[in-house]
Amino acid sequence: MKILLIEDEFILASELAETLELEGYDVVLTADNGQEALDFYQANEVDLVLCDININGDWDGIETVMRLLEIKQVPIIYLTAFTDKDTLERAKLTFPAAYIPKPYHITNLRMAIELAINNFAVKIRNNLKILKDLTIENHSKEMFLQVNNDIFIKQNYQFVKFSLKEILYLEADNIYTNIITIQKKYVIRQSIGNVHDRLPMKNLIRVHRSFVLNINKIDSFNEHEVVVQGHVIPISRTYKDEFMKHFMFR
């Protein structure tokens, strides 16, 4: 376990570093000011920070820790003679694992370090599990698959197949997109732009912020709207010129 020690009292810092080394920890740096600690922290691996609050330099221990945590989250333990309410309230803003008054006892410090590392590891594992579950859930909700000219999309816990050529148009519906085919409507939890980009069809043309249509299915159109097998779809001014480029004028 790599520990960064920030302490401006040289004798205390040396004794503490030696004690921690004997306990089996690796004190990778003893710094007496915030800037030295920050420079090292940016370039090296650190598992835990032990920090005094009254240290040398322009930053006190709390401000130093705030700057460290902007780079990477690790457990923080304060070792300090300051026990007043204002200092404690400031320290709480950095969510320390422990706040140990001086003079400390090595047994208490050892327990604080072990608990800090253990609780931090549990927190990381839980966060990774939540992230993994969300990724799996979102992936299963949003995924659609292609096999040749057929598309499979997830509908009510099963993948349903339809042919690309059956698509009439796409319609945006808040965070969902409705895929309207000749036979029925399918709903997928993706933005219309994302669905448009992922569907391998050159004939799908954006004509409106909320509509993408299959140009091969158009029955008729004018300057303001398109009719696709009885469905009237608006054409917005933003997409009208791009829409007209798909027609050859003779």
C-alpha positions in Angstrom: 0.0 0.0 0.0 1.5 3.3 -1.1 1.0 6.2 1.3 1.7 9.9 0.7 2.5 11.6 3.9 2.1 15.4 4.2 3.6 16.7 7.4 5.7 19.8 8.1 7.2 18.7 11.4 10.3 16.9 10.3 10.9 14.8 13.4 7.3 13.7 13.6 7.2 13.0 9.8 10.4 10.9 10.0 9.1 8.9 13.0 5.7 8.3 11.4 7.2 7.2 8.1 9.5 4.8 9.9 6.7 3.4 11.9 4.5 2.9 8.9 7.3 1.2 7.0 7.7 -1.2 9.9 4.0 -1.9 9.8 4.4 -3.0 6.2 3.3 0.2 4.4 5.2 1.9 1.6 5.6 5.6 2.4 6.3 6.8 -1.2 6.9 10.5 -0.2 7.0 12.7 2.8 6.1 16.3 1.8 6.0 19.3 4.0 3.9 21.5 1.6 1.0 21.2 -0.8 2.7 21.9 -4.0 5.4 19.2 -3.5 2.6 16.7 -2.6 0.6 17.7 -5.7 3.5 17.4 -8.1 4.3 13.9 -6.8 0.6 12.9 -6.8 0.1 13.8 -10.4 3.0 11.6 -11.5 2.9 8.6 -9.2 0.7 5.9 -7.8 -0.8 6.7 -4.4 -3.3 4.5 -2.5 -3.9 6.7 0.6 -3.0 10.2 1.9 -2.1 11.0 5.5 -2.2 14.8 5.8 -1.6 17.3 8.5 -3.8 20.5 8.3 -1.2 23.0 9.3 1.6 22.6 6.7 4.1 24.8 5.0 3.4 26.7 1.7 0.4 28.7 0.4 -2.1 25.9 0.9 -3.1 24.3 4.2 -3.7 20.5 4.3 -7.4 20.8 3.5 -6.9 22.9 0.4 -4.1 20.6 -0.7 -6.3 17.5 -0.3 -9.0 19.3 -2.4 -6.5 19.7 -5.2 -5.3 16.1 -4.9 -8.9 14.8 -5.1 -9.5 16.8 -8.3 -6.9 14.5 -9.9 -7.8 11.1 -8.4 -10.0 9.8 -5.6 -8.1 8.1 -2.8 -8.9 7.7 1.0 -7.8 10.7 3.1 -6.8 10.6 6.7 -6.2 13.8 8.6 -3.6 13.9 11.4 -3.9 17.2 13.1 -3.8 19.2 16.3 -6.7 21.3 15.0 -10.0 20.1 16.5 -12.1 23.3 16.3 -15.5 23.2 14.7 -14.6 25.5 11.7 -11.6 23.3 10.7 -13.6 20.2 11.1 -16.4 21.5 8.9 -13.9 22.5 6.2 -12.3 19.0 6.4 -15.7 17.3 6.0 -16.0 18.9 2.6 -13.3 16.5 1.4 -15.1 13.4 2.9 -12.1 12.1 4.8 -11.9 8.4 5.9 -10.7 9.6 9.4 -9.8 12.7 11.4 -7.3 11.8 14.0 -6.2 14.3 16.6 -2.5 14.6 17.6 -0.8 13.1 19.5 -2.0 9.9 17.7 -1.6 6.3 18.8 -0.2 3.9 16.2 -2.8 1.3 17.0 -5.6 3.8 16.2 -3.8 5.0 13.1 -3.3 1.4 11.9 -7.0 0.6 12.3 -8.0 3.9 10.6 -5.8 3.0 7.6 -7.1 -0.5 7.3 -10.7 0.6 7.5 -10.1 3.5 5.1 -8.6 1.1 2.4 -11.2 -1.5 3.0 -14.2 0.9 2.8 -12.7 2.6 -0.3 -12.2 -0.8 -2.0 -15.8 -1.8 -1.2 -17.0 1.6 -2.6 -15.1 1.1 -5.8 -16.4 -2.5 -6.2 -19.9 -1.3 -5.7 -19.5 1.5 -8.1 -18.0 -0.8 -10.7 -20.9 -3.3 -10.2 -23.5 -0.5 -10.6 -21.7 0.7 -13.7 -21.5 -2.8 -15.1 -25.2 -3.4 -14.4 -26.2 -0.1 -16.0 -24.0 -0.9 -19.0 -25.6 -4.3 -19.4 -29.1 -2.9 -18.9 -28.6 0.0 -21.3 -26.9 -2.3 -23.8 -29.7 -4.7 -23.8 -32.3 -2.0 -24.1 -30.6 -0.1 -26.9 -29.0 -2.8 -28.9 -30.1 -3.9 -32.3 -28.5 -6.4 -34.5 -28.1 -6.9 -38.3 -28.0 -10.1 -40.2 -27.7 -9.5 -43.9 -30.7 -7.3 -44.8 -32.6 -8.0 -41.6 -32.6 -6.2 -38.4 -33.3 -7.6 -34.9 -34.3 -5.2 -32.2 -35.2 -5.9 -28.6 -38.9 -5.7 -27.9 -40.3 -7.0 -24.6 -37.3 -9.1 -23.6 -36.9 -10.8 -27.0 -35.3 -9.9 -30.3 -37.8 -9.3 -33.2 -36.8 -9.5 -36.8 -37.9 -7.3 -39.7 -36.4 -6.5 -43.1 -34.6 -3.2 -43.7 -36.6 -2.6 -46.9 -39.9 -2.7 -44.8 -38.9 0.5 -43.0 -41.2 3.4 -43.9 -39.9 6.1 -41.6 -38.4 6.8 -38.1 -40.2 9.1 -35.7 -38.6 10.7 -32.6 -40.6 10.3 -29.4 -38.8 12.0 -26.5 -35.9 9.6 -25.6 -37.3 6.9 -27.8 -37.5 6.3 -31.6 -40.4 4.7 -33.3 -39.5 2.6 -36.3 -42.5 2.4 -38.5 -42.5 -0.5 -41.0 -45.1 -1.8 -43.4 -46.4 -4.3 -40.9 -46.1 -2.5 -37.5 -44.3 -0.1 -35.2 -41.2 -0.9 -33.1 -39.9 1.2 -30.3 -36.3 1.5 -29.4 -34.7 3.5 -26.5 -32.3 5.5 -28.6 -32.3 9.0 -30.1 -33.5 9.2 -33.7 -30.0 10.5 -34.7 -28.3 7.5 -33.2 -30.8 5.1 -34.9 -30.4 6.8 -38.2 -26.6 6.6 -38.0 -26.6 2.9 -37.1 -29.1 1.7 -39.6 -27.1 0.6 -42.7 -29.5 2.3 -45.3 -28.5 5.0 -47.7 -32.2 5.5 -48.5 -33.0 6.8 -45.0 -33.3 10.6 -45.4 -33.7 13.2 -42.6 -36.5 15.6 -43.4 -37.4 17.0 -40.0 -35.9 17.1 -36.5 -38.3 14.4 -35.6 -38.6 12.4 -38.8 -36.3 10.2 -41.0 -38.0 8.5 -44.0 -37.2 5.8 -46.5 -37.0 7.7 -49.8 -38.0 4.6 -51.7 -41.4 4.5 -50.0 -42.5 8.1 -50.9 -45.9 8.3 -52.7 -45.9 12.1 -53.1 -44.5 15.3 -51.7 -44.6 19.1 -51.9 -42.6 21.9 -50.3 -44.0 21.3 -46.9 -44.8 17.6 -46.5 -44.2 14.0 -47.8 -46.7 11.2 -48.0 -45.3 7.7 -47.3 -48.0 5.0 -47.8 -50.7 7.2 -46.3 -48.6 8.8 -43.6 -48.1 12.5 -43.8 -44.6 13.6 -42.7 -43.6 17.3 -42.5 -40.5 18.7 -44.2 -38.7 21.4 -42.3 -36.8 24.2 -44.0 -33.6 23.0 -42.3 -33.7 19.7 -44.2 -35.5 20.7 -47.4 -32.5 21.4 -49.6 -30.7 18.2 -48.5 -33.9 16.3 -49.2 -34.2 17.7 -52.7 -30.6 16.7 -53.6 -31.7 13.1 -53.7 -33.8 13.7 -56.8 -32.5 14.0 -60.3 -34.1 16.8 -62.3 -34.5 16.2 -66.1 
